[in-house]
Amino acid sequence: MRAIPIEYIKEGQELAETLYTNTGTVLIKKGALLSKKLIGKIEENHIYTVYIKDKYSKNDVTKMIETTLKHSGKKIIKEMFESIKRNRLNTSKDEFFEHYNKLLELFNDISYELSSSSHMRIDYIDIKSMDDYLEGSALNTGILALLLGSYLGYNKDFQKELFIAGVLHDIGLLFLPEDVLDKSKDLSMEEKRMILHHPLDGYNFLKDRSYVSSYVKVSVLQHHEHIDGTGYPNRIASEEINDFAQIIGITDIYDAMTSDRPYRRALPPSEAIEFLMGVTGRYFSSNISETFISRVNPYPIGSLVELNTGDIAVVDEANPTLPLRPKISIIKESGDDFSLTPTNLIDNNNLVITNIHY
C-alpha cells in the first residue's frame, strides 16, 4: 500500500485503509474499488490523501496506534479545545482540569500501545481531514514527541510531559478568529502579528494552572524559537531554549509539512526530512534533529519513486544510516506483466531518487 494525493487516484484502484469522517464514523471501507462517486465523497469530506493497494506495493504499513484509539484521542482533544474556546474568560470553573486528567489517561493508553513498537521507524502517513486538522495535529505531535523522547532515552515521566506538551503546543491558536486560522490567502500584518503571538497566548492560559508542569508551559511558550535566534515570540537562542521545546518544535514542523492545509497540499516525508536536515544546527540542536531524522522513513515502504535514469522503482526497505538511500526494486514492464530488480542505493552511487511517483 502507498499514500497518494487524491488528484492521482484512478477509478478502479483499491482503497487500502478505511476512511473515516471527522466524527469517527466509517466513510469508505478498506478494499473498496474507488469510483468517481466515491472519489467525490472523499473530496467532500476534505480528505486529500489516501492509501491505495496496487500490484507494485502490496505491503501493509504498520500504524503506530490503532484507529479506534486515534479517534477516541481526537475526540478527547476536540472536547478539550471546545471547552477552552467556550470558557477561556470564565475562571469560576476550571473545566480544563477535567480534560487535562483525561489527557493523562490517554497518554497511558497510547504509551502502552507504543511500548511494543518503540523500536520501529516512523513509516505511516496519517490520513486526516482538514476539518479536524487542529486536534489531529495536536495528537500527532504528542505521539511523535513521545516517541522522540523515548529515542533520546527519556523515562516514562518525561515522555508523559512531552506528550502533553505536544497536544497543547498550539492552544494559543484557539484564541484566534476562525477566519484567520483557516485563511488560505496572504495574511495581513495584523493577522500575522496575531499568529506570532499564539505561543504567548497559550502560555498565559497555562501559567497559573499549578497542575500543569513547567516542562509543558515552557514547551508551549518556546516551540517556535530557534537556536540561531530567528524564531518567535521572544527571539531567544541556544541554551535559552528548553530541549523539550525543541522536541515539540521539530515534531510540530514535521507533522505540519506532511499534512494537507487550506493553503497547500501535504509534502512527502522526503521533502520534510530534507528541510529538517537543512535547518539542523540553526533551528534545532544536532542531537535532537539527527535523532528524529534517523527514525523517519523519508520514502515509506511501498512508495513508488522516480530515478535519475527515468526508471520507476518501489521502496522495499529503509537504510537507517542513510535514510535518503533506501533499498528499492526497479520495475520493468513487459506487456501486462512486470519484473522487479532489487537494488540497494547505498551500493549504487549512479542512481538517485529524483521524485515521488504517483
N, C-alpha and C positions, 0 to 999 in steps of 0.2 A: 504494500500500500504506500501511497505517496500523497503529499499535500499539494494541491494545485489551486490557483486562483479561479474563481467561478467563470471568468470570461474564457478560460481554456477548456472548460468541460465540453465533451462531445456527447450528443444524445446516444444512449445505449451503454454508456460507461457505468460500472458497478460502484455504488457507494460503499466504502469500506468501513465507515464509522457512523453509527446512529447520530442524527442531528436532533437537537432539542431547541425549543423556543426559550426565550429569556425567562420564562416561568418554570422551566424544567420539565415541561411535557414533551413527549416524543413528537417531532416534526416529520421526519422520514427515517424509516428503519434501515439499518445496515443490510446490505445485499440488494437494495432496490436498484433497478436499472433506470438511470436518470433520463427522463423525458423532458420535452420543452416545458410542459406544465410543472413538473417537479422543480426544474431549474428556476422557473419563475417564482415558485413558492419559497425557495431558498433565498432568493434576492429580496422578496417581500419581507422576510424576517431579518434583513440586514446582515446576513452571513455571506462573506465574500471569499472564504477559503474552505475547501472540503477535502476529505481524504477519499481517494478512489483506489480501486484494485484493478490491475490490468495484467497482461501476460508477461510484462517485463518485471514488475515489482509485486510479487505475490506474498511478500513477507508481511508480518504483523509488527507494528511499532508498539513497544511496551509503554503504557501510560504510567506516570508516576503515582497517581492516585485514581481510584475508581470513579466512574461518572456520578454514581449516587452520592458519594462523599463530596465531590466537587460541587454538585448542585446544592446540597444541604449547606455547605460552607458559604456559597454565594448568597443563599437566602439569609443566613445569619448576618452577613456583612451588609446586604441590602437593607435589612430591617434596622441595623445599627446606623447606617448612613441616613436613612429617612428620619430616624429619631433625632440625630444631630441637627439636621436641617430644621426640624419642627421645633426643637426645644433649646436651640443654642443660646437664646436670650433669656431663657427661664431657668434660674438657678435654684428654684424652690424644690425641684425634684430632679435628681440626677439619674435619669434613665440609662445614661451611658454606662454606669456601674454594672447594671444588669447585663448589658450587651458585652461589656468587657469580660465578664465571667464566662459568657458563652464562647468568647474567643479563646479563652484558656482551655475550655473543654474541646473546642475544635482543634487546637494545637495538639492535644493528647491523641486525638483520633488520627490526625494526619501524620504525626510523628511515629505512631505505631505502624501505620501503613507504609511509611517510607523506610522503616528500620530494616526491612528485608531487601531494599533496593538502593541503599545509600552508596553502594559501590558502583552503581550504574552511571553511564554518561547521560547527559540531558539530550534526548533524541526526539521527544514528542513535541509537536507544534500544537499548542492549544487552540481549538476552534471555538471562537466566541462571537456572539452577535454584538454589533456596535451599540445595540440598545441597552446592554448591561456591561458596557466597557469598564466603567469605573470600579464596580465590585469584582468583575473578572480580573482586572489588572491588579487590584488590591490582593486578591487571593493568590494569583500567580507570583507576584513579587514576594509575598510572605513565604510561599513554598520555596522559591528559588533562594531567598535569603537564608532560610533554614538549612537548605542543602549546602549552600556555600559555607555557612558556619560549621557544618559537620566536616566538610572537606578541609577546612582550616584547623580542625581539631578542637573546636569549642565544645564544651559539655552541654548536656541537655538543658540546663537552666538558661544558658546563654542562647541556645538555639530557640528557646521559647521567646526570649526577648526579641530576637531577630525576626521571628515570625510575626509577633505583634507589631513590631515597628514596620515591617513590610506591608501589613494590612492597613496600618494607619498613616502611612507616609504621606499620602495626598489628601488627608481630610480637610486641609485648608481650602481645597478646591470646592468643597461643599458649600462654602460661603460666597461663591461667585454666582452671578446671574446665569441661568441656564443657557441663554443665547451666547454668552461669552465662552462658556465651557464647550459648547458644541459647534462653535463657529468654524466654518470651513474656508473662509476668505481671510484676507490680511486683517490683523488686529490693529485697532487704533493705539495711540501712545498710552491713553488711559487704561485701555484693556490690557495692554502689555504690562503696565505697572501693577494692575490687579493680579495678573498671573505670577509675576515675580514676587509678590507679597504672600503667596499662599503658604510657603513654609512657616512664616511668622504667624499667620492666622491659625495654622494647625497647632503650632507650639503654644500659642496663647490659650487655645482651647484646652490643652492638656496640662499646662504648667502647674495649676493649683490642685490637680487631682493626685493626691498622695499615693493612691494605689497603682498609678502608672509609674513605671521605673524611669530613672534618669536616662538609662540607655535608650528607651523608646522616645523620650522627649527630645534628646539631642539628635537622634536619627531623623525625626520629623523636621527639626529645625535646619539640619545641615545636609540633607541628602542631595541637594543641588549645588553644594560647594565643591570646588576643585582644588587639588593640592597646589596648582600653579597660581591660585588666587583669582581665577577668572569666573568663578561660579557666583551664586547668589543664595540668600539675600544679603549676606554681610561681607562677601569677598575675603573670607579668611583663607589661610593656606597651610600646607604641610601638616605639622603635628597639631595644629589647632583643630583639625577636622578629626572627629572620632572615627575609629575603624568601623564601628557599627554603621555610621552614616555612610561611609564609603561602600560598605556591602549593600546597603539599601540602594544607594545611588547607581551602582553598576547593574544590579538585577532589575531595577526600575527601567533603566535605559534599554536593556536587552528586551524586556517584555514589551516596552512601548514600540521599539523598532520592528519587532516581529508580529505586531498586531495591526489589524485594519483600523484606520482612524477616519474621521469625517473628511480630513484634508489630504489623505494619501492612503494607498494600499499597503499591506504588510510587506516588509522586506524579507528576503530569505535569510536564514540564520547565518549564512556565509558572509553576507554584507554587514550584518550586525557585528559579527566577530572581527571582521577586518576593521570596522570603525573602532571597536574597543582596543584592538591592537595598536591603532594609530594614536589613541589618547592615553595609553599606558604610560605612567610616569608624569603625565600632565594633569589628567583628571583624577586618576586613582593610583595608589601605590602599586608597584610592580608585583608584590606578593599577592595582594588581593586580586588584581586584574589577571595575572597569569594563572592563578589557581582556578578562577572561574572559567577562563577561556579553555583551559586544558580539559574541562569536564563537559563542554558543549560540543555536540557534533555539528559543525558548520554545514555539512552535507548529510542530512539524516539518511539512515539506511532505507534503500528503496527509491531514493531520489534519482531522477534522470538528469544527467549533466552533459553539456556540450564541451568538446575538447578542441584544442587549437588546430587539430587536424581536420575538423569538421565532423568527426565521428560522434555518435551518441553512446553514452555508457550508463549503466546502472550502478549505484553505490552499494557495495557489499559490506564494508566494514570500515570503521574509523581507525586511523593510526594515532594513538594517544600522544605521541611525541611531536607529530606534525599533523595537526587536525585538518589543515587545508590540503593534505596529500593523502586521501583515503585509498583503500583498496577498491577497485572497480572491475566491472566486466564490460568490455566493449561489445556493442550489439552489431551484428552483421545480419542484415535482412536477406532472405532468399525466397522470393515468391511469397507464399503465405506463411512460411516458416522463418525461423531466425536461429542464430547461434550466439553464444557468449564466450568471449575470450578474456579470462581473468588477468588483471594487471595490477601491480602494486605501484602507485605513483611515486613512492619513496625510491623505488629502484629504477624509475624511468624518468630521467630529467627532461626528456624531449617532449613529454606530454604535460599539458597544463589545462586545468579546468577553466573555461572562459565564461561559463554562464550556467544557470539552472535551465533545464529544458522542460517545457510543459506540454 
